Amino acid sequence: MKLIYTDSLVVGAGLAGLRVAIASKERGLDTLVLSLIPAKRSHSAAAQGGMQASLGNAVKGMGDDEDVHFQDTVKGSDWGCDQDVARMFAHCAPKAVRELATWGVPWSRVSAGPRDVIVNAQKVTLHEAQEAHGLINARDFGGTKKWRTCYTADGTGHSLLYAMDNKAISMDIPVHERIEALALIHDGKRCHGVIARCLITGELRAYVAKSTTIATGGYGRIYEVSTNAIICEGIGQALALETGVARLGNMEAVQFHPTAIVPVGILTTEGCRGDGGLLRDKDGYRFMPDYEPDKKELASRDVVSRRMTEHIRKGKGVDSPYGPHLWLDITLLGRKHIETNLREVQEICENFLGIDPAKDWIPVRPTQHYSMGGIRTNATGESPQLKGLFSVGEAACWDMHGFNRLGGNSLAETVVGGMIIGKYVADFCENNSLEIDTQLAERFMQQVLSEIDLLIEGDGHESAFALKREMQRIMMDYVGIFRNGPELDKAVAELKVLLERSSKLGLKCKKRHANPELVEALRVKRMLKVALTVACGAAARTESRGAHAREDYPQRNDRDWLNRTLASWPDPDALEPVLNYEALDVMKMELPPGYRGYGINNAIVHPDTEKREQQIANILAELGEDADRYQRQRALMPFELPESLQPNNERLSDTLKSPSANALGEKS
């Protein structure tokens, strides 16, 4: 058995994983990262539009701060998020953006003076302040009150990942590439590392560590069509699930992005609509103002996706060999803007559709895009059930997104969550020793080896590829944008059959090294368990909240369902997970449940909402009018952060009030 020891082990080399690794290495800890692919090829590179942070530099961002960002995030989550975590995130996002600038991210910057933009299909001239010249710019995104999405044209994820990976390289953080984790080493109380397989040689290794951080991204590829990279298959979530101890949170919360191109499902950034693009139907009619007269195309993602689907159901979709679609029109932005700020979208359209988006409309429809659910952690990023197991980014249910994520908040979460949780991971490594019986690692090694032996030497006949295709079809057909009881029950029943069949998997290729069929067979059973946690959670949740839209239960039911779904799989031979629920305490919320701002307000009110609103009014009255916003916030819902991240953020509006103050230091 090959044993490799380290202090901080990170599984996944995207933005979230690398940021945790950097935080560990900064403390002098031995740090090691495992990755399926070279770090710079991680799915983080696919993020286009930007990263939310309340800098308030641009004229349309003036007046923005942590309070506004926090409120947008909570409302965007449809009150499903952990408000403590949302506060931690909103407070640290400006710090993360500025830190990234020092690491070499070429943020798009404000140019003083007039500039023409498209707002609500009309050309508007904005006048940027001279004091803002050279500071980090921001664009509009859905579900936000202010323009706060910082960007580098439409290649933001690419820019961030390259800068982050270069930082990790400069710190001599090793990344073991072409390595796949297949099991967590644990004793039921403490995680001790992972058993991993080299995808090239087939060698099994035991990586033993003080802390293990899962940062493997989402589970979009359990669906037939997804904007996710093909490596986003939910294996990190499955590893936690298969411990029988760790729990997954809100797995039924799956987001569909409004504007993926037809038919391949590649994303066109929300920045297209943020910059002024329009959605049109088969008649060329701009339909979103009919549904959402206030926010129109820039309503929250789950809302826009549902409105588009409703419009297609009315027969307003454009017929195509791949099913009906709608149009995304960015021609009104002009060629210069597209070639400067949306050049990746332009290349996607040219290479995959053969069109020029400066003069042609883009065929789009809602497609699976993001996983709000993941490994349930506390505010420090650690699993409450398995000490030493941490998770961050899309792999985790940290839970700042609740049941719907705002655009730009995921890229921000990878970096901000990695920055915050990375410090807690380092604390854990410094404060905990590693005591492990190597027989424990040997036992899990043997389990994985036996699984591989059975696949190669057994008499199974089921095809991993066929089972995967069937699973993806079921999820797409029955667990999509709109859900209902009969279809969800059908999904659960059919997925159970597939899980049973997966016990009889067989291989045509018997190689133990560099064998894609073996890789697929090892993954598909784990993916089926993840799919079942999604379907079972969706079937059980008899309400509509955020991206979870039940046609048979259209109301958001705060009275009965203001809670977080927790899924575990204690019996390895079971055909479905065990579901439990974690209540969200209204009496501790800074922002009690209310009207989200879309459609009719049909929520079933929680009995504590009015009580909490009165309590908040009393607290604010006692503080008096002289209290500043920081004092008010602390009185309503104090939150904790590592000491180095606690100082308040400074903004251009603050420096304008105090001319002698330092102008933020962003120009450096």
C-alpha positions, -999 to +999 in steps of 0.1 A: +000+000+000+014+034-010+009+059+018+014+097+012+012+120+043+004+157+044-012+183+067-038+198+044-052+176+016-074+193-010-094+173-035-100+195-065-078+221-081-104+247-092-106+282-076-120+270-043-096+242-038-065+262-048-076+291-025-078+267+005-044+252-004-029+287-006-043+296+029-028+263+043+005+269+027+007+305+040+007+290+075+037+268+067+016+236+065+024+208+042-002+211+015-012+188-013-038+191-040-054+162-061-070+169-095-086+149-123-070+173-148-043+200-149-054+228-126-057+254-153-083+232-171-106+231-140-142+241-146-137+274-128-122+286-161-156+283-177-171+311-157-177+341-180-196+370-166-180+380-133-177+380-096-200+399-072-184+422-047-198+455-033-170+478-044-193+507-054-168+522-079-189+526-110-217+552-110-244+525-112-228+508-082-226+539-060-243+534-027-236+496-027-223+480+004-224+447+023-259+453+035-273+456+000-253+426-013-265+405+017-301+414+011-299+406-026-283+372-017-309+363+009-338+373-014-321+355-043-319+323-021-357+326-015-349+327+022-332+293+020-297+303+028-277+305+061-278+342+068-247+341+089-228+326+060-243+352+036-231+379+059-195+364+061-195+362+023-208+397+016-183+412+040-153+395+025-160+397-012-144+432-017-113+419+001-111+389-022-114+410-054-087+434-043-064+405-032-069+390-067-059+422-083-025+421-064-021+385-077-024+396-113-061+395-123-066+421-150-100+434-138-118+456-163-115+492-150-135+524-149-127+551-174-137+586-162-162+606-182-191+596-204-198+561-217-228+546-235-246+516-222-278+498-230-304+498-202-339+484-209-333+484-247-324+521-246-290+537-251-281+556-220-250+577-214-234+573-179-208+598-165-182+581-144-165+602-118-129+614-122-122+599-088-133+565-100-109+564-130-088+533-129-108+515-102-124+481-107-155+483-128-188+463-125-216+453-147-253+446-140-265+410-132-299+395-125-315+398-090-293+427-078-301+463-068-267+476-078-242+470-106-216+449-086-204+421-108-166+427-113-153+412-146-125+408-170-145+410-203-164+377-204-134+355-194-135+362-157-131+326-145-103+320-169-084+351-156-090+342-120-080+306-123-048+314-142-038+340-115-047+316-087-029+287-101+002+308-108+001+320-071-001+283-060+029+275-083+049+304-069+043+289-034+054+254-045+021+238-038+021+204-055-009+193-076-011+156-083-029+155-117-049+127-133-057+114-098-093+105-088-104+101-052-127+071-048-132+068-010-128+088+022-107+072+049-126+076+082-135+058+114-170+071+116-160+102+136-129+116+120-118+118+083-082+108+077-078+113+040-087+096+008-081+065-013-073+077-048-065+061-082-041+072-108-061+075-141-029+067-161-013+038-143-042+025-123-022+027-091-041+030-058-027+054-032-037+063+003-034+100+010-035+106+048-039+141+061-049+161+092-076+178+071-094+168+039-111+194+018-135+184-009-136+210-037-147+189-067-174+212-080-211+204-088-231+174-101-245+189-133-236+158-154-262+137-137-284+156-163-285+149-200-278+185-210-257+207-188-234+237-190-210+219-167-178+204-178-179+166-182-159+161-150-187+177-129-203+144-120-209+148-082-182+123-072-171+146-043-206+146-029-208+109-034-176+102-014-192+120+016-225+102+011-208+068+010-193+074+044-228+067+058-220+095+083-215+128+065-247+145+052-255+163+020-277+195+021-304+207-002-295+184-031-329+190-047-319+227-053-306+226-089-304+257-110-312+260-147-294+289-165-317+308-189-293+312-218-274+281-229-270+277-267-291+251-285-283+222-290-250+217-271-259+235-239-228+257-237-233+288-216-237+323-229-230+345-199-256+365-179-234+394-188-251+394-222-284+404-205-266+424-179-250+445-206-284+451-222-293+419-243-329+410-248-349+377-249-372+373-279-397+347-290-404+332-325-421+364-335-392+385-325-413+398-296-395+408-263-416+389-238-400+392-204-416+426-196-450+409-198-440+385-170-416+406-149-423+443-157-397+455-131-366+434-136-375+420-171-345+400-184-326+407-152-349+389-128-333+362-108-321+332-128-347+307-116-374+332-124-362+339-160-358+302-167-393+295-156-407+324-176-389+312-207-402+277-202-438+290-197-435+311-229-423+281-249-452+260-235-476+287-249-463+278-284-440+309-286-408+289-290-388+287-323-391+252-338-358+234-344-346+198-350-335+199-313-368+211-299-382+247-294-359+275-283-360+313-278-337+340-290-310+360-272-305+393-290-273+411-282-270+428-316-282+461-301-250+462-280-229+468-311-199+450-326-173+470-306-189+461-273-193+425-282-157+421-294-144+439-263-166+427-234-183+395-248-156+381-270-159+346-256-196+346-264-187+357-299-162+328-303-188+303-290-214+315-314-189+314-343-174+280-335-205+261-323-234+278-342-217+294-372-233+328-365-221+363-358-238+375-326-232+411-336-258+407-364-276+373-356-298+363-327-285+334-306-307+303-301-310+296-263-331+278-238-328+270-201-303+243-192-290+227-160-262+249-148-255+249-110-259+228-079-269+247-048-267+215-028-236+197-017-217+184+014-234+201+043-209+221+064-211+246+092-199+282+089-163+271+091-166+247+062-164+216+083-188+186+082-207+185+115-207+147+114-172+139+103-144+159+120-116+169+097-137+168+066-141+202+050-158+212+017-159+245-002-173+259-035-200+242-055-191+208-039-204+222-006-237+233+010-220+260+030-250+274+025-250+309+011-272+302-019-302+284-003-325+274-031-313+298-058-279+314-066-275+349-080-253+352-110-218+362-101-221+348-065-207+314-074-174+326-088-173+349-058-180+320-034-151+299-048-126+326-039-143+341-008-153+308+006-118+294-001-103+325+016-125+321+047-126+284+050-090+281+041-081+299+074-103+276+094-087+246+077-053+259+087-065+265+122-077+229+124-044+215+111-025+236+137-047+226+166-052+189+158-026+161+156-029+132+132-033+098+148-042+070+124-039+032+124-026+023+089-049-007+090-078+018+086-063+031+054-056-006+044-093-015+049-105+013+026-078+005+001-090-031+000-126-020-004-117+000-035-095-028-048-123-053-044-147-030-063-122-028-092-115-066-091-152-073-093-156-051-123-127-066-142-129-102-132-166-106-124-194-118-147-214-086-147-231-076-180-246-042-175-230-013-194-219+017-174-224+040-204-260+027-209-269+032-172-254+067-172-274+077-203-306+064-188-300+082-155-293+115-174-326+111-194-346+104-163-332+135-145-338+157-175-374+145-181-386+143-145-365+164-122-361+196-143-372+232-141-408+223-133-415+193-111-446+174-099-454+145-077-461+117-103-430+125-123-408+127-093-421+094-080-414+079-114-379+093-114-372+078-079-386+044-090-366+043-122-334+054-106-337+027-080-339+001-108-308+016-123-290+015-089-299-022-086-286-029-121-254-011-113-244-040-090-241-061-121-218-038-141-193-055-164-164-043-186-155-051-221-120-037-216-102-055-188-072-032-185-064-018-150-046+012-163-058+041-186-092+025-190-121+050-196-147+022-193-134+013-158-134+050-148-171+052-160-181+021-141-165+033-109-183+066-112-218+056-124-229+039-092-218+069-072-236+092-096-268+072-093-267+077-055-263+115-060-292+115-085-314+097-060-307+122-033-318+150-057-349+131-068-359+119-033-354+154-018-375+170-046-403+144-042-404+150-004-404+188-005-440+197-012-435+234-018-419+257-044-388+276-033-362+292-056-351+268-083-373+240-068-406+246-086-434+222-079-464+226-102-486+207-077-474+229-048-468+264-063-466+282-029-434+288-009-444+273+024-424+289+052-447+275+078-439+238+070-408+239+048-384+267+060-357+241+065-327+225+049-329+190+035-302+166+049-295+134+031-273+105+043-268+069+031-261+048+063-269+015+047-246+009+017-271-017+002-301+007+005-317+019-027-324+054-014-310+079+011-323+088+045-338+123+046-337+145+077-344+182+080-326+212+097-349+240+106-339+276+098-345+297+129-365+329+119-358+344+153-321+346+145-325+360+110-314+395+102-338+395+072-370+375+080-389+358+052-408+382+030-418+390-006-391+382-031-403+407-057-414+383-085-449+374-096-476+372-069-468+370-032-483+336-024-460+325+004-474+307+034-461+327+063-440+313+091-456+319+125-424+335+138-420+360+110-442+388+124-427+382+159-392+386+145-401+417+125-414+433+157-383+423+176-361+438+149-381+471+151-376+472+189-339+465+186-334+493+161-356+517+181-334+511+212-302+518+193-316+552+181-310+572+150-273+578+158-263+542+154-244+535+122-251+506+099-224+484+115-239+488+150-273+480+137-261+449+119-242+436+149-273+441+171-295+422+147-272+392+138-236+392+149-214+369+128-178+356+133-148+358+110-111+351+113-095+382+128-076+392+097-108+394+077-128+414+102-119+451+093-145+471+075-143+477+038-136+511+024-153+524-007-150+554-031-181+570-015-162+569+018-131+587+003-153+613-014-167+622+020-132+624+033-109+638+006-077+633+026-084+595+029-064+570+008-083+562-024-086+525-017-053+514-031-071+497-061-049+515-087-018+497-075 
